[in-house]
């Protein structure tokens, strides 16, 4: 499984998601900690779904996320797919 690489801005080491809370269906707050023993920096982060790029094939009528402007949809289409997809399975 590919995992998004969270990099510590201080030591450039890996960061782990210590815990997270769902604030809203589109917003999750995570608490990150650098795993480098000599660093140990910790921070709060947010992961937010902001715009719909492509409609769901199984739409939930309760979900209403604004459609991205055309320029943003085109930009998203141009971006290459990478292996750095975020692994959200460890978030609770
Ligand atoms: Zn660090």
PDB file of the backbone (N, CA, C, O) and the ligand in Angstrom, with CONECT records:
HET     ZN  A 101       1
ATOM      1  N   UNK A   1       0.850  -1.182   0.000  1.00  0.00           N
ATOM      2  CA  UNK A   1       0.000   0.000   0.000  1.00  0.00           C
ATOM      3  C   UNK A   1       0.892   1.240   0.000  1.00  0.00           C
ATOM      4  O   UNK A   1       1.882   1.303   0.729  1.00  0.00           O
ATOM      5  N   UNK A   2       0.541   2.195  -0.802  1.00  0.00           N
ATOM      6  CA  UNK A   2       1.319   3.432  -0.831  1.00  0.00           C
ATOM      7  C   UNK A   2       0.884   4.334   0.316  1.00  0.00           C
ATOM      8  O   UNK A   2      -0.284   4.355   0.704  1.00  0.00           O
ATOM      9  N   UNK A   3       1.838   5.068   0.843  1.00  0.00           N
ATOM     10  CA  UNK A   3       1.588   5.930   1.991  1.00  0.00           C
ATOM     11  C   UNK A   3       2.166   7.306   1.695  1.00  0.00           C
ATOM     12  O   UNK A   3       3.298   7.430   1.228  1.00  0.00           O
ATOM     13  N   UNK A   4       1.383   8.327   1.968  1.00  0.00           N
ATOM     14  CA  UNK A   4       1.869   9.686   1.791  1.00  0.00           C
ATOM     15  C   UNK A   4       3.010   9.908   2.768  1.00  0.00           C
ATOM     16  O   UNK A   4       2.931   9.545   3.942  1.00  0.00           O
ATOM     17  N   UNK A   5       4.068  10.510   2.256  1.00  0.00           N
ATOM     18  CA  UNK A   5       5.231  10.743   3.105  1.00  0.00           C
ATOM     19  C   UNK A   5       5.095  12.084   3.811  1.00  0.00           C
ATOM     20  O   UNK A   5       5.206  13.146   3.198  1.00  0.00           O
ATOM     21  N   UNK A   6       4.852  12.007   5.108  1.00  0.00           N
ATOM     22  CA  UNK A   6       4.804  13.217   5.915  1.00  0.00           C
ATOM     23  C   UNK A   6       6.221  13.485   6.395  1.00  0.00           C
ATOM     24  O   UNK A   6       6.807  12.666   7.103  1.00  0.00           O
ATOM     25  N   UNK A   7       6.770  14.624   6.015  1.00  0.00           N
ATOM     26  CA  UNK A   7       8.165  14.934   6.287  1.00  0.00           C
ATOM     27  C   UNK A   7       8.256  16.040   7.328  1.00  0.00           C
ATOM     28  O   UNK A   7       7.579  17.063   7.230  1.00  0.00           O
ATOM     29  N   UNK A   8       9.095  15.818   8.315  1.00  0.00           N
ATOM     30  CA  UNK A   8       9.323  16.830   9.349  1.00  0.00           C
ATOM     31  C   UNK A   8      10.070  18.015   8.733  1.00  0.00           C
ATOM     32  O   UNK A   8      11.113  17.825   8.109  1.00  0.00           O
ATOM     33  N   UNK A   9       9.553  19.227   8.897  1.00  0.00           N
ATOM     34  CA  UNK A   9      10.231  20.386   8.308  1.00  0.00           C
ATOM     35  C   UNK A   9      11.532  20.755   9.032  1.00  0.00           C
ATOM     36  O   UNK A   9      12.318  21.545   8.508  1.00  0.00           O
ATOM     37  N   UNK A  10      11.769  20.204  10.213  1.00  0.00           N
ATOM     38  CA  UNK A  10      12.991  20.514  10.960  1.00  0.00           C
ATOM     39  C   UNK A  10      14.130  19.582  10.554  1.00  0.00           C
ATOM     40  O   UNK A  10      15.189  20.046  10.131  1.00  0.00           O
ATOM     41  N   UNK A  11      13.919  18.269  10.681  1.00  0.00           N
ATOM     42  CA  UNK A  11      15.011  17.314  10.438  1.00  0.00           C
ATOM     43  C   UNK A  11      14.826  16.526   9.146  1.00  0.00           C
ATOM     44  O   UNK A  11      15.701  15.747   8.768  1.00  0.00           O
ATOM     45  N   UNK A  12      13.710  16.717   8.470  1.00  0.00           N
ATOM     46  CA  UNK A  12      13.380  16.020   7.217  1.00  0.00           C
ATOM     47  C   UNK A  12      13.179  14.519   7.428  1.00  0.00           C
ATOM     48  O   UNK A  12      13.236  13.743   6.475  1.00  0.00           O
ATOM     49  N   UNK A  13      12.944  14.113   8.679  1.00  0.00           N
ATOM     50  CA  UNK A  13      12.636  12.725   8.988  1.00  0.00           C
ATOM     51  C   UNK A  13      11.158  12.439   8.742  1.00  0.00           C
ATOM     52  O   UNK A  13      10.383  13.335   8.410  1.00  0.00           O
ATOM     53  N   UNK A  14      10.790  11.180   8.910  1.00  0.00           N
ATOM     54  CA  UNK A  14       9.390  10.789   8.736  1.00  0.00           C
ATOM     55  C   UNK A  14       8.563  11.240   9.932  1.00  0.00           C
ATOM     56  O   UNK A  14       9.043  11.289  11.065  1.00  0.00           O
ATOM     57  N   UNK A  15       7.308  11.567   9.647  1.00  0.00           N
ATOM     58  CA  UNK A  15       6.383  11.903  10.727  1.00  0.00           C
ATOM     59  C   UNK A  15       5.271  10.867  10.747  1.00  0.00           C
ATOM     60  O   UNK A  15       4.848  10.369   9.704  1.00  0.00           O
ATOM     61  N   UNK A  16       4.809  10.553  11.939  1.00  0.00           N
ATOM     62  CA  UNK A  16       3.695   9.618  12.039  1.00  0.00           C
ATOM     63  C   UNK A  16       2.477  10.353  12.566  1.00  0.00           C
ATOM     64  O   UNK A  16       2.582  11.355  13.274  1.00  0.00           O
ATOM     65  N   UNK A  17       1.303   9.817  12.195  1.00  0.00           N
ATOM     66  CA  UNK A  17       0.053  10.371  12.700  1.00  0.00           C
ATOM     67  C   UNK A  17      -0.217   9.680  14.030  1.00  0.00           C
ATOM     68  O   UNK A  17      -0.532   8.491  14.077  1.00  0.00           O
ATOM     69  N   UNK A  18      -0.087  10.451  15.112  1.00  0.00           N
ATOM     70  CA  UNK A  18      -0.269   9.884  16.462  1.00  0.00           C
ATOM     71  C   UNK A  18      -1.740   9.606  16.729  1.00  0.00           C
ATOM     72  O   UNK A  18      -2.088   8.556  17.270  1.00  0.00           O
ATOM     73  N   UNK A  19      -2.593  10.529  16.358  1.00  0.00           N
ATOM     74  CA  UNK A  19      -4.037  10.348  16.513  1.00  0.00           C
ATOM     75  C   UNK A  19      -4.738  11.390  15.639  1.00  0.00           C
ATOM     76  O   UNK A  19      -4.112  12.332  15.153  1.00  0.00           O
ATOM     77  N   UNK A  20      -6.034  11.205  15.451  1.00  0.00           N
ATOM     78  CA  UNK A  20      -6.783  12.192  14.668  1.00  0.00           C
ATOM     79  C   UNK A  20      -8.236  12.200  15.101  1.00  0.00           C
ATOM     80  O   UNK A  20      -8.746  11.226  15.656  1.00  0.00           O
ATOM     81  N   UNK A  21      -8.889  13.318  14.834  1.00  0.00           N
ATOM     82  CA  UNK A  21     -10.308  13.467  15.159  1.00  0.00           C
ATOM     83  C   UNK A  21     -11.052  13.942  13.926  1.00  0.00           C
ATOM     84  O   UNK A  21     -10.569  14.805  13.192  1.00  0.00           O
ATOM     85  N   UNK A  22     -12.219  13.379  13.702  1.00  0.00           N
ATOM     86  CA  UNK A  22     -13.081  13.869  12.637  1.00  0.00           C
ATOM     87  C   UNK A  22     -13.867  15.054  13.154  1.00  0.00           C
ATOM     88  O   UNK A  22     -14.720  14.900  14.028  1.00  0.00           O
ATOM     89  N   UNK A  23     -13.591  16.238  12.624  1.00  0.00           N
ATOM     90  CA  UNK A  23     -14.265  17.462  13.051  1.00  0.00           C
ATOM     91  C   UNK A  23     -15.563  17.625  12.276  1.00  0.00           C
ATOM     92  O   UNK A  23     -16.570  18.088  12.812  1.00  0.00           O
ATOM     93  N   UNK A  24     -15.525  17.243  11.029  1.00  0.00           N
ATOM     94  CA  UNK A  24     -16.644  17.365  10.106  1.00  0.00           C
ATOM     95  C   UNK A  24     -16.460  16.262   9.075  1.00  0.00           C
ATOM     96  O   UNK A  24     -15.373  15.701   8.945  1.00  0.00           O
ATOM     97  N   UNK A  25     -17.524  15.953   8.342  1.00  0.00           N
ATOM     98  CA  UNK A  25     -17.397  14.888   7.347  1.00  0.00           C
ATOM     99  C   UNK A  25     -16.311  15.205   6.320  1.00  0.00           C
ATOM    100  O   UNK A  25     -15.744  14.295   5.715  1.00  0.00           O
ATOM    101  N   UNK A  26     -16.019  16.489   6.121  1.00  0.00           N
ATOM    102  CA  UNK A  26     -14.987  16.885   5.156  1.00  0.00           C
ATOM    103  C   UNK A  26     -13.680  17.292   5.821  1.00  0.00           C
ATOM    104  O   UNK A  26     -12.711  17.603   5.129  1.00  0.00           O
ATOM    105  N   UNK A  27     -13.634  17.294   7.150  1.00  0.00           N
ATOM    106  CA  UNK A  27     -12.445  17.814   7.837  1.00  0.00           C
ATOM    107  C   UNK A  27     -11.981  16.873   8.953  1.00  0.00           C
ATOM    108  O   UNK A  27     -12.763  16.471   9.814  1.00  0.00           O
ATOM    109  N   UNK A  28     -10.704  16.538   8.913  1.00  0.00           N
ATOM    110  CA  UNK A  28     -10.100  15.705   9.959  1.00  0.00           C
ATOM    111  C   UNK A  28      -8.865  16.420  10.482  1.00  0.00           C
ATOM    112  O   UNK A  28      -8.035  16.890   9.704  1.00  0.00           O
ATOM    113  N   UNK A  29      -8.747  16.502  11.798  1.00  0.00           N
ATOM    114  CA  UNK A  29      -7.577  17.102  12.434  1.00  0.00           C
ATOM    115  C   UNK A  29      -6.685  15.968  12.917  1.00  0.00           C
ATOM    116  O   UNK A  29      -7.148  15.027  13.561  1.00  0.00           O
ATOM    117  N   UNK A  30      -5.409  16.072  12.600  1.00  0.00           N
ATOM    118  CA  UNK A  30      -4.459  15.027  12.985  1.00  0.00           C
ATOM    119  C   UNK A  30      -3.341  15.624  13.825  1.00  0.00           C
ATOM    120  O   UNK A  30      -2.984  16.792  13.672  1.00  0.00           O
ATOM    121  N   UNK A  31      -2.801  14.812  14.704  1.00  0.00           N
ATOM    122  CA  UNK A  31      -1.673  15.216  15.545  1.00  0.00           C
ATOM    123  C   UNK A  31      -0.483  14.378  15.115  1.00  0.00           C
ATOM    124  O   UNK A  31      -0.493  13.152  15.226  1.00  0.00           O
ATOM    125  N   UNK A  32       0.530  15.051  14.628  1.00  0.00           N
ATOM    126  CA  UNK A  32       1.687  14.380  14.037  1.00  0.00           C
ATOM    127  C   UNK A  32       2.900  14.479  14.951  1.00  0.00           C
ATOM    128  O   UNK A  32       3.052  15.433  15.714  1.00  0.00           O
ATOM    129  N   UNK A  33       3.752  13.476  14.854  1.00  0.00           N
ATOM    130  CA  UNK A  33       4.991  13.500  15.627  1.00  0.00           C
ATOM    131  C   UNK A  33       6.120  12.956  14.772  1.00  0.00           C
ATOM    132  O   UNK A  33       5.979  11.928  14.110  1.00  0.00           O
ATOM    133  N   UNK A  34       7.240  13.659  14.797  1.00  0.00           N
ATOM    134  CA  UNK A  34       8.444  13.213  14.093  1.00  0.00           C
ATOM    135  C   UNK A  34       8.983  11.968  14.798  1.00  0.00           C
ATOM    136  O   UNK A  34       9.055  11.923  16.026  1.00  0.00           O
ATOM    137  N   UNK A  35       9.362  10.957  14.007  1.00  0.00           N
ATOM    138  CA  UNK A  35       9.827   9.706  14.611  1.00  0.00           C
ATOM    139  C   UNK A  35      11.341   9.705  14.861  1.00  0.00           C
ATOM    140  O   UNK A  35      11.864   8.773  15.472  1.00  0.00           O
ATOM    141  N   UNK A  36      12.045  10.744  14.393  1.00  0.00           N
ATOM    142  CA  UNK A  36      13.490  10.827  14.634  1.00  0.00           C
ATOM    143  C   UNK A  36      13.721  11.095  16.124  1.00  0.00           C
ATOM    144  O   UNK A  36      13.225  12.081  16.668  1.00  0.00           O
ATOM    145  N   UNK A  37      14.479  10.205  16.777  1.00  0.00           N
ATOM    146  CA  UNK A  37      14.670  10.308  18.231  1.00  0.00           C
ATOM    147  C   UNK A  37      15.286  11.631  18.658  1.00  0.00           C
ATOM    148  O   UNK A  37      14.952  12.163  19.717  1.00  0.00           O
ATOM    149  N   UNK A  38      16.185  12.164  17.839  1.00  0.00           N
ATOM    150  CA  UNK A  38      16.854  13.404  18.196  1.00  0.00           C
ATOM    151  C   UNK A  38      16.004  14.640  17.976  1.00  0.00           C
ATOM    152  O   UNK A  38      16.369  15.732  18.413  1.00  0.00           O
ATOM    153  N   UNK A  39      14.879  14.482  17.306  1.00  0.00           N
ATOM    154  CA  UNK A  39      14.031  15.630  16.972  1.00  0.00           C
ATOM    155  C   UNK A  39      12.752  15.622  17.814  1.00  0.00           C
ATOM    156  O   UNK A  39      12.613  16.398  18.759  1.00  0.00           O
ATOM    157  N   UNK A  40      11.840  14.749  17.461  1.00  0.00           N
ATOM    158  CA  UNK A  40      10.621  14.616  18.249  1.00  0.00           C
ATOM    159  C   UNK A  40       9.603  15.731  18.091  1.00  0.00           C
ATOM    160  O   UNK A  40       8.665  15.837  18.881  1.00  0.00           O
ATOM    161  N   UNK A  41       9.785  16.562  17.073  1.00  0.00           N
ATOM    162  CA  UNK A  41       8.858  17.679  16.853  1.00  0.00           C
ATOM    163  C   UNK A  41       7.442  17.145  16.665  1.00  0.00           C
ATOM    164  O   UNK A  41       7.253  16.092  16.056  1.00  0.00           O
ATOM    165  N   UNK A  42       6.452  17.861  17.182  1.00  0.00           N
ATOM    166  CA  UNK A  42       5.053  17.464  17.044  1.00  0.00           C
ATOM    167  C   UNK A  42       4.247  18.661  16.577  1.00  0.00           C
ATOM    168  O   UNK A  42       4.596  19.809  16.856  1.00  0.00           O
ATOM    169  N   UNK A  43       3.168  18.383  15.864  1.00  0.00           N
ATOM    170  CA  UNK A  43       2.327  19.475  15.382  1.00  0.00           C
ATOM    171  C   UNK A  43       0.902  18.995  15.144  1.00  0.00           C
ATOM    172  O   UNK A  43       0.613  17.798  15.162  1.00  0.00           O
ATOM    173  N   UNK A  44       0.035  19.951  14.924  1.00  0.00           N
ATOM    174  CA  UNK A  44      -1.352  19.691  14.564  1.00  0.00           C
ATOM    175  C   UNK A  44      -1.468  19.935  13.074  1.00  0.00           C
ATOM    176  O   UNK A  44      -0.855  20.861  12.542  1.00  0.00           O
ATOM    177  N   UNK A  45      -2.264  19.095  12.386  1.00  0.00           N
ATOM    178  CA  UNK A  45      -2.462  19.264  10.947  1.00  0.00           C
ATOM    179  C   UNK A  45      -3.930  19.050  10.616  1.00  0.00           C
ATOM    180  O   UNK A  45      -4.682  18.490  11.414  1.00  0.00           O
ATOM    181  N   UNK A  46      -4.328  19.499   9.437  1.00  0.00           N
ATOM    182  CA  UNK A  46      -5.707  19.329   9.003  1.00  0.00           C
ATOM    183  C   UNK A  46      -5.727  18.724   7.606  1.00  0.00           C
ATOM    184  O   UNK A  46      -4.910  19.067   6.751  1.00  0.00           O
ATOM    185  N   UNK A  47      -6.680  17.812   7.391  1.00  0.00           N
ATOM    186  CA  UNK A  47      -6.903  17.247   6.070  1.00  0.00           C
ATOM    187  C   UNK A  47      -8.342  17.573   5.714  1.00  0.00           C
ATOM    188  O   UNK A  47      -9.281  17.130   6.375  1.00  0.00           O
ATOM    189  N   UNK A  48      -8.494  18.356   4.658  1.00  0.00           N
ATOM    190  CA  UNK A  48      -9.826  18.831   4.320  1.00  0.00           C
ATOM    191  C   UNK A  48     -10.165  18.539   2.868  1.00  0.00           C
ATOM    192  O   UNK A  48      -9.354  18.786   1.976  1.00  0.00           O
ATOM    193  N   UNK A  49     -11.371  18.008   2.625  1.00  0.00           N
ATOM    194  CA  UNK A  49     -11.895  17.867   1.271  1.00  0.00           C
ATOM    195  C   UNK A  49     -12.543  19.197   0.937  1.00  0.00           C
ATOM    196  O   UNK A  49     -13.473  19.628   1.619  1.00  0.00           O
ATOM    197  N   UNK A  50     -12.056  19.850  -0.110  1.00  0.00           N
ATOM    198  CA  UNK A  50     -12.508  21.213  -0.390  1.00  0.00           C
ATOM    199  C   UNK A  50     -13.384  21.348  -1.632  1.00  0.00           C
ATOM    200  O   UNK A  50     -14.282  22.190  -1.656  1.00  0.00           O
ATOM    201  N   UNK A  51     -13.146  20.541  -2.661  1.00  0.00           N
ATOM    202  CA  UNK A  51     -13.894  20.689  -3.902  1.00  0.00           C
ATOM    203  C   UNK A  51     -14.147  19.319  -4.543  1.00  0.00           C
ATOM    204  O   UNK A  51     -13.326  18.407  -4.445  1.00  0.00           O
ATOM    205  N   UNK A  52     -15.284  19.203  -5.188  1.00  0.00           N
ATOM    206  CA  UNK A  52     -15.562  17.997  -5.964  1.00  0.00           C
ATOM    207  C   UNK A  52     -14.913  18.148  -7.335  1.00  0.00           C
ATOM    208  O   UNK A  52     -15.109  19.147  -8.027  1.00  0.00           O
ATOM    209  N   UNK A  53     -14.132  17.127  -7.714  1.00  0.00           N
ATOM    210  CA  UNK A  53     -13.477  17.149  -9.025  1.00  0.00           C
ATOM    211  C   UNK A  53     -14.225  16.291 -10.024  1.00  0.00           C
ATOM    212  O   UNK A  53     -14.240  16.572 -11.222  1.00  0.00           O
ATOM    213  N   UNK A  54     -14.859  15.214  -9.501  1.00  0.00           N
ATOM    214  CA  UNK A  54     -15.596  14.296 -10.360  1.00  0.00           C
ATOM    215  C   UNK A  54     -16.763  13.748  -9.539  1.00  0.00           C
ATOM    216  O   UNK A  54     -16.565  13.385  -8.380  1.00  0.00           O
ATOM    217  N   UNK A  55     -17.949  13.678 -10.089  1.00  0.00           N
ATOM    218  CA  UNK A  55     -19.101  13.225  -9.309  1.00  0.00           C
ATOM    219  C   UNK A  55     -19.001  11.739  -8.947  1.00  0.00           C
ATOM    220  O   UNK A  55     -18.382  10.955  -9.666  1.00  0.00           O
ATOM    221  N   UNK A  56     -19.618  11.365  -7.822  1.00  0.00           N
ATOM    222  CA  UNK A  56     -19.642   9.975  -7.377  1.00  0.00           C
ATOM    223  C   UNK A  56     -20.605   9.164  -8.238  1.00  0.00           C
ATOM    224  O   UNK A  56     -21.628   9.675  -8.692  1.00  0.00           O
ATOM    225  N   UNK A  57     -20.270   7.909  -8.454  1.00  0.00           N
ATOM    226  CA  UNK A  57     -21.181   6.994  -9.135  1.00  0.00           C
ATOM    227  C   UNK A  57     -22.260   6.496  -8.185  1.00  0.00           C
ATOM    228  O   UNK A  57     -23.241   5.893  -8.621  1.00  0.00           O
ATOM    229  N   UNK A  58     -22.087   6.744  -6.878  1.00  0.00           N
ATOM    230  CA  UNK A  58     -23.058   6.331  -5.848  1.00  0.00           C
ATOM    231  C   UNK A  58     -23.309   7.529  -4.941  1.00  0.00           C
ATOM    232  O   UNK A  58     -22.985   7.468  -3.755  1.00  0.00           O
ATOM    233  N   UNK A  59     -23.870   8.605  -5.454  1.00  0.00           N
ATOM    234  CA  UNK A  59     -23.979   9.849  -4.687  1.00  0.00           C
ATOM    235  C   UNK A  59     -24.843   9.722  -3.440  1.00  0.00           C
ATOM    236  O   UNK A  59     -25.903   9.097  -3.457  1.00  0.00           O
ATOM    237  N   UNK A  60     -24.368  10.329  -2.360  1.00  0.00           N
ATOM    238  CA  UNK A  60     -25.098  10.432  -1.103  1.00  0.00           C
ATOM    239  C   UNK A  60     -25.782  11.790  -1.110  1.00  0.00           C
ATOM    240  O   UNK A  60     -25.099  12.811  -1.184  1.00  0.00           O
ATOM    241  N   UNK A  61     -27.113  11.837  -1.035  1.00  0.00           N
ATOM    242  CA  UNK A  61     -27.804  13.123  -1.110  1.00  0.00           C
ATOM    243  C   UNK A  61     -27.425  14.086   0.015  1.00  0.00           C
ATOM    244  O   UNK A  61     -27.646  15.291  -0.109  1.00  0.00           O
ATOM    245  N   UNK A  62     -26.862  13.578   1.103  1.00  0.00           N
ATOM    246  CA  UNK A  62     -26.476  14.448   2.217  1.00  0.00           C
ATOM    247  C   UNK A  62     -25.152  15.154   1.958  1.00  0.00           C
ATOM    248  O   UNK A  62     -24.791  16.080   2.685  1.00  0.00           O
ATOM    249  N   UNK A  63     -24.437  14.731   0.943  1.00  0.00           N
ATOM    250  CA  UNK A  63     -23.121  15.308   0.648  1.00  0.00           C
ATOM    251  C   UNK A  63     -23.264  16.423  -0.368  1.00  0.00           C
ATOM    252  O   UNK A  63     -23.811  16.234  -1.455  1.00  0.00           O
ATOM    253  N   UNK A  64     -22.762  17.588   0.005  1.00  0.00           N
ATOM    254  CA  UNK A  64     -22.842  18.747  -0.879  1.00  0.00           C
ATOM    255  C   UNK A  64     -21.523  19.514  -0.814  1.00  0.00           C
ATOM    256  O   UNK A  64     -21.374  20.454  -0.034  1.00  0.00           O
ATOM    257  N   UNK A  65     -20.576  19.099  -1.641  1.00  0.00           N
ATOM    258  CA  UNK A  65     -19.279  19.761  -1.711  1.00  0.00           C
ATOM    259  C   UNK A  65     -19.268  20.573  -3.007  1.00  0.00           C
ATOM    260  O   UNK A  65     -19.670  20.063  -4.052  1.00  0.00           O
ATOM    261  N   UNK A  66     -18.817  21.824  -2.955  1.00  0.00           N
ATOM    262  CA  UNK A  66     -18.861  22.638  -4.172  1.00  0.00           C
ATOM    263  C   UNK A  66     -18.011  22.037  -5.285  1.00  0.00           C
ATOM    264  O   UNK A  66     -16.929  21.502  -5.045  1.00  0.00           O
ATOM    265  N   UNK A  67     -18.522  22.137  -6.494  1.00  0.00           N
ATOM    266  CA  UNK A  67     -17.782  21.683  -7.667  1.00  0.00           C
ATOM    267  C   UNK A  67     -16.586  22.614  -7.878  1.00  0.00           C
ATOM    268  O   UNK A  67     -16.715  23.837  -7.814  1.00  0.00           O
ATOM    269  N   UNK A  68     -15.439  22.020  -8.127  1.00  0.00           N
ATOM    270  CA  UNK A  68     -14.237  22.825  -8.346  1.00  0.00           C
ATOM    271  C   UNK A  68     -14.399  23.677  -9.593  1.00  0.00           C
ATOM    272  O   UNK A  68     -14.993  23.237 -10.578  1.00  0.00           O
ATOM    273  N   UNK A  69     -13.871  24.894  -9.554  1.00  0.00           N
ATOM    274  CA  UNK A  69     -13.868  25.714 -10.770  1.00  0.00           C
ATOM    275  C   UNK A  69     -13.128  24.980 -11.893  1.00  0.00           C
ATOM    276  O   UNK A  69     -12.266  24.141 -11.633  1.00  0.00           O
ATOM    277  N   UNK A  70     -13.472  25.304 -13.136  1.00  0.00           N
ATOM    278  CA  UNK A  70     -12.902  24.601 -14.283  1.00  0.00           C
ATOM    279  C   UNK A  70     -11.372  24.603 -14.262  1.00  0.00           C
ATOM    280  O   UNK A  70     -10.744  23.591 -14.573  1.00  0.00           O
ATOM    281  N   UNK A  71     -10.783  25.719 -13.903  1.00  0.00           N
ATOM    282  CA  UNK A  71      -9.310  25.811 -13.891  1.00  0.00           C
ATOM    283  C   UNK A  71      -8.712  24.805 -12.899  1.00  0.00           C
ATOM    284  O   UNK A  71      -7.668  24.210 -13.168  1.00  0.00           O
ATOM    285  N   UNK A  72      -9.374  24.618 -11.757  1.00  0.00           N
ATOM    286  CA  UNK A  72      -8.874  23.670 -10.754  1.00  0.00           C
ATOM    287  C   UNK A  72      -9.037  22.232 -11.241  1.00  0.00           C
ATOM    288  O   UNK A  72      -8.164  21.395 -11.010  1.00  0.00           O
ATOM    289  N   UNK A  73     -10.158  21.943 -11.917  1.00  0.00           N
ATOM    290  CA  UNK A  73     -10.367  20.587 -12.452  1.00  0.00           C
ATOM    291  C   UNK A  73      -9.325  20.264 -13.525  1.00  0.00           C
ATOM    292  O   UNK A  73      -8.807  19.149 -13.582  1.00  0.00           O
ATOM    293  N   UNK A  74      -9.028  21.235 -14.360  1.00  0.00           N
ATOM    294  CA  UNK A  74      -8.021  21.019 -15.404  1.00  0.00           C
ATOM    295  C   UNK A  74      -6.642  20.810 -14.781  1.00  0.00           C
ATOM    296  O   UNK A  74      -5.874  19.958 -15.229  1.00  0.00           O
ATOM    297  N   UNK A  75      -6.334  21.591 -13.749  1.00  0.00           N
ATOM    298  CA  UNK A  75      -5.042  21.453 -13.063  1.00  0.00           C
ATOM    299  C   UNK A  75      -4.923  20.067 -12.422  1.00  0.00           C
ATOM    300  O   UNK A  75      -3.871  19.432 -12.501  1.00  0.00           O
ATOM    301  N   UNK A  76      -6.003  19.601 -11.789  1.00  0.00           N
ATOM    302  CA  UNK A  76      -5.990  18.282 -11.149  1.00  0.00           C
ATOM    303  C   UNK A  76      -5.798  17.179 -12.182  1.00  0.00           C
ATOM    304  O   UNK A  76      -5.135  16.178 -11.910  1.00  0.00           O
ATOM    305  N   UNK A  77      -6.378  17.361 -13.371  1.00  0.00           N
ATOM    306  CA  UNK A  77      -6.256  16.361 -14.438  1.00  0.00           C
ATOM    307  C   UNK A  77      -4.834  16.324 -14.989  1.00  0.00           C
ATOM    308  O   UNK A  77      -4.344  15.272 -15.399  1.00  0.00           O
ATOM    309  N   UNK A  78      -4.183  17.477 -14.996  1.00  0.00           N
ATOM    310  CA  UNK A  78      -2.821  17.562 -15.546  1.00  0.00           C
ATOM    311  C   UNK A  78      -1.782  16.961 -14.606  1.00  0.00           C
ATOM    312  O   UNK A  78      -0.717  16.524 -15.045  1.00  0.00           O
ATOM    313  N   UNK A  79      -2.092  16.941 -13.322  1.00  0.00           N
ATOM    314  CA  UNK A  79      -1.093  16.472 -12.343  1.00  0.00           C
ATOM    315  C   UNK A  79      -0.900  14.969 -12.494  1.00  0.00           C
ATOM    316  O   UNK A  79      -1.875  14.223 -12.590  1.00  0.00           O
ATOM    317  N   UNK A  80       0.354  14.519 -12.515  1.00  0.00           N
ATOM    318  CA  UNK A  80       0.602  13.084 -12.644  1.00  0.00           C
ATOM    319  C   UNK A  80       0.188  12.332 -11.378  1.00  0.00           C
ATOM    320  O   UNK A  80       0.289  12.859 -10.270  1.00  0.00           O
ATOM    321  N   UNK A  81      -0.271  11.115 -11.556  1.00  0.00           N
ATOM    322  CA  UNK A  81      -0.586  10.267 -10.413  1.00  0.00           C
ATOM    323  C   UNK A  81       0.727   9.792  -9.803  1.00  0.00           C
ATOM    324  O   UNK A  81       1.640   9.367 -10.512  1.00  0.00           O
ATOM    325  N   UNK A  82       0.809   9.871  -8.474  1.00  0.00           N
ATOM    326  CA  UNK A  82       2.044   9.439  -7.812  1.00  0.00           C
ATOM    327  C   UNK A  82       1.727   8.318  -6.839  1.00  0.00           C
ATOM    328  O   UNK A  82       0.567   7.973  -6.610  1.00  0.00           O
ATOM    329  N   UNK A  83       2.782   7.764  -6.277  1.00  0.00           N
ATOM    330  CA  UNK A  83       2.618   6.727  -5.258  1.00  0.00           C
ATOM    331  C   UNK A  83       2.472   7.336  -3.877  1.00  0.00           C
ATOM    332  O   UNK A  83       2.365   6.621  -2.882  1.00  0.00           O
ATOM    333  N   UNK A  84       2.469   8.678  -3.820  1.00  0.00           N
ATOM    334  CA  UNK A  84       2.425   9.339  -2.521  1.00  0.00           C
ATOM    335  C   UNK A  84       1.005   9.637  -2.088  1.00  0.00           C
ATOM    336  O   UNK A  84       0.703  10.755  -1.672  1.00  0.00           O
ATOM    337  N   UNK A  85       0.139   8.655  -2.180  1.00  0.00           N
ATOM    338  CA  UNK A  85      -1.230   8.837  -1.742  1.00  0.00           C
ATOM    339  C   UNK A  85      -1.300   8.655  -0.236  1.00  0.00           C
ATOM    340  O   UNK A  85      -0.640   7.787   0.336  1.00  0.00           O
ATOM    341  N   UNK A  86      -2.104   9.481   0.384  1.00  0.00           N
ATOM    342  CA  UNK A  86      -2.192   9.438   1.837  1.00  0.00           C
ATOM    343  C   UNK A  86      -2.915   8.199   2.324  1.00  0.00           C
ATOM    344  O   UNK A  86      -3.988   7.865   1.819  1.00  0.00           O
ATOM    345  N   UNK A  87      -2.344   7.519   3.292  1.00  0.00           N
ATOM    346  CA  UNK A  87      -2.958   6.360   3.894  1.00  0.00           C
ATOM    347  C   UNK A  87      -3.773   6.824   5.087  1.00  0.00           C
ATOM    348  O   UNK A  87      -3.216   7.214   6.114  1.00  0.00           O
ATOM    349  N   UNK A  88      -5.081   6.782   4.953  1.00  0.00           N
ATOM    350  CA  UNK A  88      -5.953   7.264   6.024  1.00  0.00           C
ATOM    351  C   UNK A  88      -6.484   6.107   6.864  1.00  0.00           C
ATOM    352  O   UNK A  88      -7.320   6.316   7.744  1.00  0.00           O
ATOM    353  N   UNK A  89      -6.006   4.885   6.602  1.00  0.00           N
ATOM    354  CA  UNK A  89      -6.544   3.743   7.326  1.00  0.00           C
ATOM    355  C   UNK A  89      -6.184   3.777   8.807  1.00  0.00           C
ATOM    356  O   UNK A  89      -6.888   3.184   9.625  1.00  0.00           O
ATOM    357  N   UNK A  90      -5.094   4.466   9.167  1.00  0.00           N
ATOM    358  CA  UNK A  90      -4.692   4.514  10.565  1.00  0.00           C
ATOM    359  C   UNK A  90      -5.349   5.631  11.348  1.00  0.00           C
ATOM    360  O   UNK A  90      -5.113   5.781  12.547  1.00  0.00           O
ATOM    361  N   UNK A  91      -6.178   6.420  10.669  1.00  0.00           N
ATOM    362  CA  UNK A  91      -6.825   7.537  11.357  1.00  0.00           C
ATOM    363  C   UNK A  91      -8.072   7.080  12.079  1.00  0.00           C
ATOM    364  O   UNK A  91      -8.874   6.316  11.542  1.00  0.00           O
ATOM    365  N   UNK A  92      -8.223   7.542  13.269  1.00  0.00           N
ATOM    366  CA  UNK A  92      -9.423   7.200  14.045  1.00  0.00           C
ATOM    367  C   UNK A  92     -10.055   8.451  14.561  1.00  0.00           C
ATOM    368  O   UNK A  92     -11.079   8.390  15.241  1.00  0.00           O
TER     369      UNK A  92
HETATM  370 ZN    ZN A 101      12.013  15.949  13.014  1.00  0.00          ZN
END
